[in-house]
Amino acid sequence: MWEQEDAYTGLQAARGLNGEPPKIKRAGMKRWEMAPGVYGEYSPIDEVELTKARQYGQFGAPMDISDRVMREARHLLERRLDRIEWILWTLLSTGTFAVPGPNGTIIATDTYPVQTYTASTGWATAATSTPLHDFRQVQLKHRGQSTSFYGDAKAYMNLNTANNALVNTNSADLYGRRVTGLATINSPGQWAQLNAEDNLPQPVIYDEGYLDDAGTFHPFIPDNTVVVLGKRFNAAPLGRFVYTRNANNPNAAPGPYMRVIDTADYKIPRTIEVHDGYNGSVALEYPGSVVLMQV
């Protein structure tokens, strides 16, 4: 949970000489709450693998169990980090996230009131789209938010979205602007320089994602979506990812857990289970400092 004081409103009143100063309405306070999700999974190593498996790249050496455990631990760690990044980017790029459990029922979800902007013409329409105009409209979203959406803001997008902007042919917008030698804007660096000179959010290409179990790649930021993260005037972070209390850790401490359970001493057939999980979620404390652009 966290608390935030309401925005200050109004203008100071005139009282005149010998006049009694009027009292003002005090700013209130709101409390916000984030419900942590509970995540975890494991990878088993059964008796068949323990008996028959060999070292990768070798045909006569039995499997090194510690190496096998480390491979599974790395795999589980990557899945955990990808899940956390998926939650963060899905929330920022849609305003909500929802994670289903094993039976498909949503068991972890949250929604924040981020600001939105929709371009009148999508950037994929090179002849008439207006990327510069769109960013200038986003600048105006700073009003009442104690946040800058100027040159110190960051505009995150995937590579496909950035490419749509870079092939713009609208002479009344991005294509009509020129760099040294009157050349058109045709590189990410030139675009960033132009936005900096116009005090517009800096474009940042972020084309990371994850492979699903079928081998299909999913970018964390969808196509035709730009996530603008403003900068708070007091330099406060916009939010944080929070690990919460977890009974699977010593003293139920917050943070992820990793566990290797070997049944060799008390169960036949022997199995080894490699576990990884965490409790927690994202606390977006200043959702008004985020603008979700549909372009």
PAVEX-263532 format. One line per 5 residues: number of its first residue (from 0); their letters; for each residue y negated, x negated, z of C-alpha. Coordinates in nm, 4 decimals, decimal comma, padded with zeros to 6 digits, always signed. Layout:
BEGIN
NUM) A) Y:X:Z | ...
//
This chain:
BEGIN
0) MWEQE) +00,0000:+00,0000:+00,0000 | -00,3601:-00,1032:-00,0515 | -00,7004:+00,0511:+00,0008 | -01,0145:+00,0430:-00,2110 | -01,3661:+00,1516:-00,1296
5) DAYTG) -01,5109:+00,4085:-00,3688 | -01,7798:+00,3045:-00,6155 | -02,1366:+00,3035:-00,4844 | -02,3458:+00,5769:-00,6417 | -02,7063:+00,6900:-00,6665
10) LQAAR) -03,0496:+00,5278:-00,6466 | -03,2615:+00,4573:-00,3422 | -03,4884:+00,7514:-00,2497 | -03,8633:+00,7381:-00,2172 | -03,9928:+00,8299:+00,1323
15) GLNGE) -04,3715:+00,7729:+00,1114 | -04,5925:+00,6372:+00,3882 | -04,4984:+00,7772:+00,7298 | -04,2092:+00,9585:+00,5649 | -03,8659:+00,9758:+00,7234
20) PPKIK) -03,6030:+00,7895:+00,5205 | -03,3225:+01,0236:+00,4146 | -02,9656:+00,9335:+00,4970 | -02,7216:+00,8618:+00,2172 | -02,3718:+00,9826:+00,1537
25) RAGMK) -02,1367:+00,7053:+00,2588 | -01,8821:+00,5659:+00,0180 | -01,5304:+00,6815:+00,0868 | -01,2020:+00,4937:+00,0778 | -00,8815:+00,5676:-00,1092
30) RWEMA) -00,5334:+00,4512:-00,0248 | -00,2846:+00,3724:-00,2993 | +00,0891:+00,3310:-00,2722 | +00,3461:+00,1618:-00,4936 | +00,7108:+00,2610:-00,4576
35) PGVYG) +00,9294:-00,0488:-00,5139 | +01,2238:-00,0331:-00,7487 | +01,5653:-00,1690:-00,6496 | +01,7290:-00,3914:-00,9099 | +02,0456:-00,5978:-00,9197
40) EYSPI) +02,3561:-00,6810:-01,1215 | +02,6412:-00,9271:-01,1222 | +02,8662:-01,1197:-01,3570 | +03,2370:-01,1510:-01,2670 | +03,4679:-01,4439:-01,3336
45) DEVEL) +03,8270:-01,3160:-01,3044 | +04,1653:-01,4849:-01,2553 | +04,2387:-01,5012:-01,6289 | +03,9215:-01,6986:-01,6954 | +03,9689:-01,9169:-01,3865
50) TKARQ) +04,3192:-02,0028:-01,5065 | +04,2818:-02,0357:-01,8829 | +03,9194:-02,1116:-01,9657 | +03,8244:-02,4562:-02,0959 | +03,5054:-02,6547:-02,1089
55) YGQFG) +03,2816:-02,5670:-02,4034 | +03,3254:-02,8233:-02,6800 | +03,6485:-02,9594:-02,5335 | +04,0060:-02,8516:-02,5999 | +04,1994:-03,0215:-02,3206
60) APMDI) +03,9683:-02,9971:-02,0189 | +03,9854:-02,6929:-01,7893 | +03,6666:-02,5068:-01,7109 | +03,4373:-02,6590:-01,4507 | +03,3843:-02,3631:-01,2179
65) SDRVM) +03,0443:-02,4825:-01,0951 | +02,9186:-02,5106:-01,4553 | +03,0464:-02,1604:-01,5305 | +02,8747:-02,0198:-01,2231 | +02,5468:-02,1910:-01,3192
70) REARH) +02,5641:-02,0443:-01,6710 | +02,6027:-01,6947:-01,5317 | +02,3249:-01,7561:-01,2787 | +02,0908:-01,8632:-01,5599 | +02,1867:-01,5561:-01,7622
75) LLERR) +02,1180:-01,3225:-01,4695 | +01,7886:-01,4979:-01,3927 | +01,6728:-01,4581:-01,7527 | +01,7567:-01,0880:-01,7413 | +01,5595:-01,0474:-01,4175
80) LDRIE) +01,2526:-01,2265:-01,5525 | +01,2693:-01,0276:-01,8769 | +01,2908:-00,7029:-01,6797 | +00,9837:-00,7953:-01,4753 | +00,7894:-00,8906:-01,7880
85) WILWT) +00,9041:-00,5706:-01,9594 | +00,7736:-00,3636:-01,6663 | +00,4373:-00,5412:-01,6712 | +00,3776:-00,5175:-02,0460 | +00,5146:-00,1641:-02,0755
90) LLSTG) +00,2787:-00,0503:-01,8012 | -00,0191:-00,2274:-01,9582 | +00,0591:-00,1120:-02,3134 | +00,1444:+00,2524:-02,2334 | +00,0074:+00,3261:-01,8862
95) TFAVP) +00,3532:+00,3985:-01,7468 | +00,7020:+00,2533:-01,7192 | +01,0393:+00,4134:-01,6504 | +01,3641:+00,2262:-01,5850 | +01,6925:+00,4197:-01,6106
100) GPNGT) +01,9923:+00,3574:-01,3889 | +02,3518:+00,3097:-01,5082 | +02,3971:+00,6847:-01,5731 | +02,0665:+00,7194:-01,7612 | +01,8710:+00,8829:-01,4781
105) IIATD) +01,5227:+00,7354:-01,4239 | +01,5273:+00,5620:-01,0861 | +01,2180:+00,3379:-01,1047 | +00,8898:+00,4555:-01,2545 | +00,5155:+00,4433:-01,2025
110) TYPVQ) +00,1977:+00,5391:-01,3862 | -00,1577:+00,4047:-01,3653 | -00,4765:+00,5506:-01,5188 | -00,5648:+00,2705:-01,7601 | -00,8503:+00,3266:-02,0038
115) TYTAS) -00,7645:+00,4009:-02,3660 | -00,9224:+00,3602:-02,7082 | -00,7879:+00,4747:-03,0455 | -00,9198:+00,3233:-03,3667 | -01,0350:+00,5756:-03,6256
120) TGWAT) -00,8487:+00,3734:-03,8897 | -00,5430:+00,1639:-03,8101 | -00,5711:-00,2101:-03,8705 | -00,2808:-00,1929:-04,1157 | -00,5223:-00,0175:-04,3556
125) AATST) -00,6924:-00,3395:-04,4631 | -00,9639:-00,1885:-04,6851 | -01,1245:+00,0447:-04,4306 | -01,0167:-00,0633:-04,0802 | -01,2833:-00,2000:-03,8456
130) PLHDF) -01,1472:-00,4494:-03,5888 | -01,4944:-00,5775:-03,4895 | -01,6326:-00,2258:-03,4476 | -01,3294:-00,1331:-03,2384 | -01,3859:-00,4248:-03,0014
135) RQVQL) -01,7545:-00,3328:-02,9713 | -01,6524:+00,0158:-02,8638 | -01,4185:-00,1330:-02,6047 | -01,7114:-00,3369:-02,4680 | -01,8725:-00,0097:-02,3587
140) KHRGQ) -01,5716:+00,0673:-02,1377 | -01,7146:-00,1704:-01,8758 | -01,9575:+00,0921:-01,7537 | -01,8865:+00,1919:-01,3948 | -01,5883:-00,0453:-01,3665
145) STSFY) -01,7445:-00,3678:-01,2262 | -01,5574:-00,5386:-01,5075 | -01,6553:-00,7399:-01,8117 | -01,5049:-00,6559:-02,1490 | -01,7123:-00,9242:-02,3176
150) GDAKA) -01,6143:-01,2726:-02,4318 | -01,4387:-01,3502:-02,1046 | -01,1924:-01,0632:-02,1562 | -00,8553:-01,1182:-02,3257 | -00,7110:-00,8956:-02,5977
155) YMNLN) -00,3322:-00,9392:-02,6161 | -00,1363:-00,8304:-02,9237 | +00,1830:-00,9210:-03,1038 | +00,1897:-01,1238:-03,4237 | +00,2303:-00,8254:-03,6549
160) TANNA) -00,0805:-00,6563:-03,5141 | -00,2806:-00,9797:-03,5426 | -00,1683:-01,0266:-03,9025 | -00,2918:-00,6766:-03,9868 | -00,6386:-00,7715:-03,8633
165) LVNTN) -00,6438:-01,1098:-04,0368 | -00,5832:-00,9562:-04,3813 | -00,8751:-00,7149:-04,3379 | -01,0688:-00,6578:-04,6635 | -01,3472:-00,4337:-04,5311
170) SADLY) -01,6727:-00,6068:-04,6273 | -01,8576:-00,3932:-04,3702 | -01,6512:-00,5385:-04,0855 | -01,4274:-00,8426:-04,0317 | -01,3939:-00,9386:-04,3990
175) GRRVT) -01,7715:-00,9352:-04,4408 | -01,8282:-01,1985:-04,1742 | -01,8268:-01,5630:-04,2810 | -01,7595:-01,8970:-04,1164 | -01,8879:-02,2412:-04,2143
180) GLATI) -01,9049:-02,2719:-04,5932 | -01,9124:-01,8932:-04,6311 | -01,5337:-01,8761:-04,6073 | -01,3721:-01,5521:-04,4918 | -01,2052:-01,5163:-04,1515
185) NSPGQ) -00,8442:-01,6059:-04,2262 | -00,6995:-01,7722:-03,9165 | -00,6527:-01,6785:-03,5505 | -00,8828:-01,9626:-03,4484 | -01,1660:-01,8462:-03,6739
190) WAQLN) -01,1238:-01,4897:-03,5508 | -01,1399:-01,6059:-03,1889 | -01,4514:-01,8125:-03,2662 | -01,6207:-01,5146:-03,4288 | -01,5387:-01,2876:-03,1348
195) AEDNL) -01,6723:-01,5524:-02,8959 | -02,0008:-01,5719:-03,0876 | -02,0276:-01,1908:-03,0758 | -01,9316:-01,1876:-02,7054 | -01,6260:-00,9741:-02,7819
200) PQPVI) -01,2822:-00,9948:-02,6130 | -01,0830:-01,2989:-02,7191 | -00,7763:-01,2157:-02,9339 | -00,4563:-01,3638:-02,7912 | -00,1325:-01,3505:-02,9899
205) YDEGY) +00,1654:-01,2924:-02,7593 | +00,4821:-01,2336:-02,9583 | +00,7420:-01,2703:-02,6837 | +01,0132:-01,0133:-02,6202 | +01,3821:-00,9775:-02,5448
210) LDDAG) +01,7121:-00,9226:-02,7236 | +01,9013:-00,6083:-02,6270 | +02,2801:-00,6092:-02,5902 | +02,3129:-00,5184:-02,9593 | +02,1121:-00,8276:-03,0597
215) TFHPF) +01,7974:-00,6378:-03,1624 | +01,4649:-00,8032:-03,0740 | +01,2043:-00,5931:-02,8922 | +00,8511:-00,7352:-02,8544 | +00,6985:-00,6777:-02,5119
220) IPDNT) +00,3758:-00,5569:-02,6768 | +00,4472:-00,2893:-02,9402 | +00,3096:-00,3008:-03,2940 | -00,0415:-00,1600:-03,3456 | -00,1206:-00,1998:-02,9753
225) VVVLG) -00,3809:-00,4263:-02,8157 | -00,3999:-00,4713:-02,4382 | -00,7490:-00,5752:-02,3293 | -00,7660:-00,7238:-01,9810 | -01,1200:-00,7348:-01,8510
230) KRFNA) -01,2565:-00,9799:-01,5970 | -01,3725:-00,8481:-01,2627 | -01,7294:-00,9468:-01,1744 | -01,6023:-01,0948:-00,8450 | -01,3147:-01,2700:-01,0287
235) APLGR) -01,0561:-01,0644:-00,8360 | -00,7142:-01,0368:-01,0036 | -00,6450:-00,7015:-01,1684 | -00,3095:-00,6663:-00,9963 | +00,0039:-00,8411:-00,8839
240) FVYTR) +00,3794:-00,8178:-00,8950 | +00,5174:-00,7664:-00,5465 | +00,8614:-00,8527:-00,4125 | +00,9365:-00,6261:-00,1150 | +01,1766:-00,6245:+00,1811
245) NANNP) +01,5378:-00,6754:+00,0766 | +01,8399:-00,6326:+00,3056 | +02,0415:-00,8743:+00,0914 | +01,8215:-01,1664:+00,2015 | +01,8352:-01,3437:+00,5391
250) NAAPG) +01,6287:-01,1425:+00,7886 | +01,5737:-00,8872:+00,5099 | +01,2940:-01,1067:+00,3745 | +01,1138:-01,0084:+00,0541 | +01,1992:-01,1882:-00,2661
255) PYMRV) +01,4875:-01,2021:-00,5129 | +01,8405:-01,2753:-00,4011 | +02,1075:-01,4837:-00,5740 | +02,4599:-01,4845:-00,4368 | +02,7955:-01,6335:-00,5376
260) IDTAD) +03,0929:-01,4525:-00,3811 | +03,4290:-01,6323:-00,4108 | +03,7336:-01,4382:-00,2863 | +03,9631:-01,7440:-00,2866 | +04,0075:-01,7437:+00,0930
265) YKIPR) +04,0830:-01,3760:+00,1477 | +04,1967:-01,2030:-00,1711 | +04,4516:-01,2411:-00,4485 | +04,3902:-01,2345:-00,7406 | +04,0898:-01,4605:-00,6971
270) TIEVH) +03,7584:-01,3573:-00,8459 | +03,4076:-01,5012:-00,8381 | +03,1029:-01,2774:-00,8589 | +02,7558:-01,4120:-00,9383 | +02,4842:-01,1713:-00,8169
275) DGYNG) +02,1093:-01,1506:-00,8794 | +01,8558:-00,8844:-00,7875 | +01,5271:-00,7928:-00,6247 | +01,3238:-00,5085:-00,4782 | +00,9665:-00,4658:-00,5918
280) SVALE) +00,7230:-00,3431:-00,8516 | +00,3771:-00,3970:-00,9963 | +00,0596:-00,3095:-00,8049 | -00,2162:-00,2617:-01,0637 | -00,5125:-00,2487:-00,8275
285) YPGSV) -00,7841:-00,2122:-01,0945 | -00,6410:+00,0008:-01,3773 | -00,9933:+00,0728:-01,5020 | -01,0162:-00,2959:-01,5950 | -00,7446:-00,2472:-01,8572
290) VLMQV) -00,8075:-00,0910:-02,1988 | -00,5095:+00,0152:-02,4071 | -00,6119:+00,0041:-02,7731 | -00,4116:+00,1905:-03,0375 | -00,4984:+00,0220:-03,3658
//
